[in-house]
Amino acid sequence: EMNVLLKRMEELRSEEETKTRSYNKNWMEGRCSHKPVAVLDDWVRKLKFHGETVAMGSYQGAIYLCELGNPPPDSANEVKVQLNGHTDEVTALDFDGAVLASGSLDTSVRIWKGIPLKVA
C-alpha cells in the first residue's frame, strides 16, 4: 500500500508542476496582467467584487470600498468609502451593490445599507 501511496503522491506532484508551468507561460506570453486595486494602511482579510466595485474587509475591522477604474500606470484606485463599526478582524463579507453584510471576530454581524459610493 505504501508504494501505491508514493506513486499517487508523485502523480500529484507532477500535475502541480504542469499547472505551474502553464500559469508561468501565460504570464510570460502576456495573457495575464495585474494592477493595484487600492493601497491601504491595513491588511486585507476579505474581498468581494460587485460589478466595478470592490469591498475589502480589513484585519483591523474597517471595510473599504473603491470603484475599479483606469488609474494612471503604477498607481491604484482611490478608496471611496471607509466603513467603521467592527472592533476586530473582518472574517466574512458579502456585497450585492446595494447592501453589504460583514462579520467579524468581535462576534458582530453588521448590515450596511445606503452606502454612498460617489464622492460629493
C-alpha positions as CSV (number, residue, x, y, z in Angstrom):
1,E,0.0,0.0,0.0
2,M,2.9,2.3,0.7
3,N,4.1,2.0,-3.0
4,V,0.6,3.0,-4.2
5,L,0.6,6.0,-1.9
6,L,4.1,7.1,-3.0
7,K,3.1,6.6,-6.7
8,R,0.0,8.8,-6.2
9,M,2.0,11.5,-4.4
10,E,4.4,11.6,-7.4
11,E,1.5,11.8,-9.8
12,L,0.0,14.8,-7.9
13,R,3.4,16.5,-7.7
14,S,3.8,16.1,-11.5
15,E,0.3,17.5,-12.1
16,E,1.1,20.5,-10.0
17,E,4.4,21.1,-11.8
18,T,2.5,21.0,-15.1
19,K,-0.1,23.5,-13.9
20,T,2.7,25.8,-12.6
21,R,4.5,25.7,-16.0
22,S,1.2,26.6,-17.7
23,Y,0.5,29.5,-15.4
24,N,4.0,30.8,-15.9
25,K,3.7,30.5,-19.6
26,N,0.5,32.6,-19.6
27,W,2.3,35.3,-17.6
28,M,5.4,35.3,-19.9
29,E,3.3,35.4,-23.0
30,G,1.3,38.4,-21.7
31,R,-2.1,36.7,-21.4
32,C,-2.3,37.7,-17.7
33,S,-1.9,41.1,-16.1
34,H,-2.2,42.7,-12.7
35,K,-2.5,46.1,-11.2
36,P,-3.0,47.5,-7.8
37,V,-6.7,47.9,-6.8
38,A,-6.1,50.0,-3.8
39,V,-3.3,50.9,-1.3
40,L,-4.4,50.6,2.3
41,D,-2.6,51.0,5.7
42,D,-4.1,47.7,6.8
43,W,-4.1,44.1,5.8
44,V,-6.9,43.0,3.6
45,R,-8.7,39.9,5.0
46,K,-11.7,39.5,2.7
47,L,-12.6,40.8,-0.8
48,K,-16.0,40.9,-2.6
49,F,-16.4,42.2,-6.1
50,H,-19.7,43.5,-7.5
51,G,-19.5,44.9,-11.0
52,E,-16.9,47.7,-10.9
53,T,-16.9,48.0,-7.1
54,V,-14.7,46.0,-4.7
55,A,-15.4,45.8,-0.9
56,M,-12.4,44.9,1.2
57,G,-12.6,43.8,4.8
58,S,-9.5,44.5,6.9
59,Y,-7.6,42.9,9.7
60,Q,-8.3,45.9,12.0
61,G,-12.0,45.8,11.3
62,A,-12.6,48.6,8.8
63,I,-14.3,47.9,5.4
64,Y,-13.1,49.9,2.4
65,L,-14.9,50.3,-0.9
66,C,-13.5,51.5,-4.1
67,E,-14.6,51.6,-7.7
68,L,-12.4,49.9,-10.2
69,G,-11.3,52.2,-13.0
70,N,-8.3,53.0,-15.0
71,P,-5.9,54.8,-12.7
72,P,-2.6,56.1,-14.1
73,P,0.1,53.4,-14.5
74,D,1.8,52.4,-11.3
75,S,-1.0,53.8,-9.1
76,A,-4.1,52.5,-7.5
77,N,-7.8,53.4,-7.3
78,E,-8.9,55.8,-4.6
79,V,-10.8,54.4,-1.7
80,K,-14.3,56.0,-1.9
81,V,-15.8,54.8,1.4
82,Q,-14.5,53.6,4.7
83,L,-17.0,51.8,7.0
84,N,-16.1,51.6,10.7
85,G,-18.0,49.6,13.1
86,H,-16.1,46.3,13.8
87,T,-13.5,46.3,16.5
88,D,-11.7,43.2,15.2
89,E,-10.8,41.5,12.0
90,V,-13.4,41.2,9.3
91,T,-13.9,37.4,8.6
92,A,-17.0,37.5,6.4
93,L,-18.1,39.8,3.7
94,D,-20.9,39.8,1.1
95,F,-21.9,42.7,-1.2
96,D,-24.6,42.9,-3.8
97,G,-24.1,46.5,-4.8
98,A,-26.8,47.9,-2.5
99,V,-26.4,46.1,0.8
100,L,-23.2,44.9,2.4
101,A,-23.1,42.3,5.1
102,S,-20.0,41.8,7.3
103,G,-19.0,39.5,10.1
104,S,-16.1,40.0,12.5
105,L,-14.0,38.3,15.2
106,D,-15.6,40.8,17.5
107,T,-18.7,38.5,17.3
108,S,-20.9,41.0,15.5
109,V,-22.6,40.8,12.1
110,R,-23.4,44.2,10.5
111,I,-25.7,45.0,7.6
112,W,-24.8,48.2,5.8
113,K,-27.4,49.9,3.5
114,G,-27.4,53.1,1.6
115,I,-23.6,53.2,1.1
116,P,-22.7,56.4,-0.9
117,L,-20.1,55.3,-3.5
118,K,-19.9,58.7,-5.2
119,V,-17.8,61.3,-3.6
120,A,-19.5,64.7,-3.4
